[in-house]
Amino acid sequence: KFTLGNDLNNHAMEPLADALVFQPLPYRVAIKEGATHVLVLRSRPDGVDVTGKASRFDPLILKRFFLRKNKLPDTFTYLRNKLHKKLYAEQVLELNEA
């Protein structure tokens, strides 16, 4: 099972995820935790479509891994709706304005 928790018989489990899913550019966490200076390095230049296009296999992989295997419907919906890519794009725009 793809979880971390104190008691696997309880609902106190926390799914693990790659940072790209929920914190693609983790500068907000650094600021929240008291950083006075933040340097953000991006691997994609301005003007590149960071929302990307899904392959025809992406929905099948997401469904199998997040729904059937790990029973994480909220994470499945989040990724299926490409909200992680939307967050990344929003953060790029926010950083460009800084």
N, C-alpha and C positions, 0 to 999 in steps of 0.2 A: 504494500500500500504506500502511496506517495504522500505520506503525512508525517507531521512531527507534533507530538502532544505529550502532556503529562500523564494522561490516562486514556488509553485507547478504547476503554469501555464508556467513556464520557464524550460529550460533544465539545470538549476543550481541545480539539485538534486544529492545527494550523497547517494548511497546505503550503508546501514550498514551491517557489516559482523563480524563474530567471528574472533578474532585475529589469530586463527589457519589457516585461509584462506590466509591472506596476510602478517602476521608477526608471524610465529609460534614460533620463538625464538627472541624476540624483542631487542636483544643486539645492533644491528646496529643502531636503532633509538636512543638508550641511548648514544652511542658513538657520533653520529651525533649531538646530542643536548648538548654535552660537558661533558659527564660523563668521569671521569678519571679512575674509577674502575668499573668493571661489574662482577657480580656473576651470573652465569647461572646454574639453577638447572633443570635437566632433569628427567622425570619420567620413561624413558626407558633406560636400560643399553646398552653399546656398544655391537654390534653383533646382535641386534634385527632388523628384517626387518621393517624399519619405513615407507616403501612405501605401505605396506599392500595390501590386496586383497579386491576388491569390492564385495559386495554381488550382487546377480542378481537383487535385488530391487533398488540398488543405482541409476542406470541410470533413472529408472522410477520416483524416488523421485526427483532427480535433475531436470529432465525435467519438472515435474509438478510445482515444487516450483519456479525455477529460470526462466523458459521460459514462461509457461502458466500463472501462477499466478502473477509474478512480472515483467515479460518482461525484464529480465537481460541476454541477450544472451552472453555477454562477460564473465560474472561470470559463467554462465553455461558451456561455453567452457573451461574456466580455470579449473574448478573442474572436468569436464568430462575427460579432458586430464591428470588429477592428477598432475597438476603443483604445487599445494599447498604441496603435499607430496614430490615432487622433491625438492622444496625449503627447506623443513624441512630436508631432507637428506643431501642436500648441506651444510646447516648451521651446522649440526652435524659434518660433516667432517671438515669444517672450524674451528670449536671450538676444535676439537680433535687435530688439528695441532698447536693450540695456546699454 
